[in-house]
Amino acid sequence: MARKTPSRQELRKQVEAAEARETPGDGAAGKKKKKAVTAKAKAATVRRPRKKEKVQQRKRLMWVVYNAGMKEEARFPYDQRDEADKKAEQLRKKAGKLFFVQPVKENITDAPADEPRPKGRKAAAKVVAQQPIELEEEATEAEDAEEEGGEEEEED
């Protein structure tokens, strides 16, 4: 059974034969190839925007003492597991109900949530420049008083 459409290898051979027949002296054929090559080169050099990488949040592990209703009773740093167990035991004896200790991961934040941190040096410089400068009023008032006192003495 013969194929109705030529295979890729046959098509490739035909294209190579056609290219071999063309001479580099042909002005029109040479220009078209150059345009096609430069268009491909330009397409290859187009930069795609980078996807912003997610910054991983820093977390810390805390021991939390809960009651039976999952209400938080106390928190302890990770290295104070013994104190958390003692607190749970004290609450059990005092209230006669179930209290237990569980680890909880919480995010560590460097800046308050209300004020997002500025990105970049220029933005940080703007924030610093916008903050009002606090003058030492006590020192300036004392200097003013000295100057006024000195003037009065000279007038007498």
C-alpha positions as CSV (number, residue, x, y, z in Angstrom):
1,M,0.0,0.0,0.0
2,A,1.5,3.3,-1.0
3,R,1.2,6.4,1.1
4,K,-1.0,9.2,-0.3
5,T,1.0,11.9,1.5
6,P,4.8,12.0,1.5
7,S,6.6,11.3,4.7
8,R,8.6,13.9,6.6
9,Q,11.9,12.5,5.4
10,E,10.8,12.8,1.8
11,L,9.6,16.3,2.3
12,R,12.9,17.2,4.0
13,K,14.9,15.8,1.1
14,Q,12.8,17.9,-1.3
15,V,13.5,21.0,0.6
16,E,17.2,20.4,0.8
17,A,17.3,19.7,-2.9
18,A,15.5,23.0,-3.6
19,E,17.9,24.9,-1.3
20,A,20.9,23.3,-3.1
21,R,19.6,24.4,-6.5
22,E,19.3,28.0,-5.4
23,T,22.4,30.1,-5.7
24,P,23.5,32.7,-3.2
25,G,23.6,35.2,-6.1
26,D,19.8,35.4,-6.3
27,G,19.0,38.7,-4.8
28,A,15.3,38.1,-4.1
29,A,15.8,34.6,-2.5
30,G,18.7,35.8,-0.4
31,K,16.8,38.8,1.0
32,K,13.7,36.7,1.9
33,K,15.9,34.3,3.8
34,K,17.6,37.1,5.7
35,K,14.3,38.6,6.7
36,A,13.0,35.2,7.9
37,V,16.2,34.6,9.9
38,T,16.1,38.1,11.5
39,A,12.4,37.7,12.4
40,K,13.2,34.3,14.0
41,A,16.1,35.9,15.8
42,K,13.9,38.7,17.1
43,A,11.2,36.3,18.2
44,A,13.9,34.3,20.1
45,T,15.1,37.4,21.9
46,V,11.7,38.6,23.1
47,R,11.8,38.6,26.9
48,R,9.0,37.2,28.8
49,P,8.1,38.7,32.2
50,R,9.3,36.6,35.1
51,K,6.8,35.2,37.5
52,K,7.1,36.7,40.9
53,E,8.4,34.1,43.3
54,K,6.5,33.6,46.5
55,V,8.4,34.6,49.6
56,Q,8.2,31.9,52.2
57,Q,6.9,33.1,55.5
58,R,9.1,32.4,58.5
59,K,7.3,30.4,61.2
60,R,7.9,29.3,64.7
61,L,6.5,26.5,66.7
62,M,4.6,27.2,70.0
63,W,3.0,24.9,72.5
64,V,-0.6,25.8,73.2
65,V,-2.8,24.6,76.1
66,Y,-6.4,24.0,75.0
67,N,-9.5,23.1,76.9
68,A,-12.1,20.6,75.7
69,G,-13.9,23.3,73.6
70,M,-10.6,24.1,71.8
71,K,-10.4,27.4,73.6
72,E,-6.8,28.5,74.0
73,E,-5.8,28.8,77.6
74,A,-2.0,29.5,77.4
75,R,1.0,29.7,75.0
76,F,4.5,28.6,75.6
77,P,7.7,28.8,73.4
78,Y,8.8,25.5,71.8
79,D,11.6,25.0,74.3
80,Q,9.2,25.2,77.3
81,R,7.2,22.0,76.7
82,D,7.5,20.9,80.3
83,E,5.9,24.2,81.5
84,A,3.0,23.7,79.0
85,D,2.4,20.2,80.4
86,K,2.5,21.5,84.0
87,K,0.0,24.2,83.1
88,A,-2.4,21.7,81.5
89,E,-2.1,19.4,84.6
90,Q,-2.8,22.3,87.0
91,L,-5.9,23.3,85.0
92,R,-7.1,19.7,85.0
93,K,-6.8,19.5,88.7
94,K,-8.4,22.9,89.3
95,A,-11.3,22.7,86.9
96,G,-11.7,18.9,86.7
97,K,-12.1,19.1,83.0
98,L,-10.0,18.0,80.0
99,F,-7.0,20.2,79.0
100,F,-4.3,19.2,76.5
101,V,-1.2,20.6,74.8
102,Q,-0.8,20.9,71.0
103,P,2.0,22.3,68.8
104,V,1.0,25.3,66.6
105,K,3.0,27.0,63.9
106,E,2.6,30.8,63.7
107,N,4.1,33.3,61.3
108,I,6.9,35.5,62.4
109,T,6.3,39.1,61.2
110,D,9.0,41.7,61.3
111,A,6.8,44.6,60.5
112,P,3.3,45.4,61.9
113,A,0.5,44.2,59.7
114,D,-1.0,47.7,59.3
115,E,2.1,49.1,57.6
116,P,3.5,47.1,54.7
117,R,7.3,47.2,54.4
118,P,8.6,49.4,51.5
119,K,10.2,47.6,48.6
120,G,13.6,48.8,47.4
121,R,16.0,51.5,48.5
122,K,14.2,54.4,46.9
123,A,10.8,53.5,48.5
124,A,12.5,53.1,51.9
125,A,14.3,56.5,51.5
126,K,10.9,58.1,50.7
127,V,9.4,56.7,53.9
128,V,12.3,57.9,56.0
129,A,12.1,61.4,54.3
130,Q,8.3,61.6,55.0
131,Q,8.7,61.0,58.7
132,P,8.6,64.2,60.7
133,I,11.8,65.3,62.4
134,E,11.4,65.6,66.1
135,L,13.3,68.5,67.6
136,E,14.4,68.5,71.2
137,E,12.0,71.2,72.4
138,E,13.3,71.2,75.9
139,A,16.9,72.0,74.8
140,T,15.7,74.8,72.4
141,E,13.4,76.3,75.1
142,A,16.3,76.3,77.6
143,E,18.6,78.0,75.0
144,D,15.9,80.6,74.3
145,A,15.5,81.3,78.0
146,E,19.3,81.8,78.3
147,E,19.3,84.2,75.4
148,E,16.4,86.2,76.8
149,G,17.9,86.3,80.3
150,G,21.3,87.4,78.9
151,E,19.7,90.3,76.9
152,E,17.8,91.6,80.0
153,E,21.0,91.7,82.0
154,E,22.8,93.6,79.4
155,E,19.9,96.2,79.2
156,D,20.2,97.0,82.9
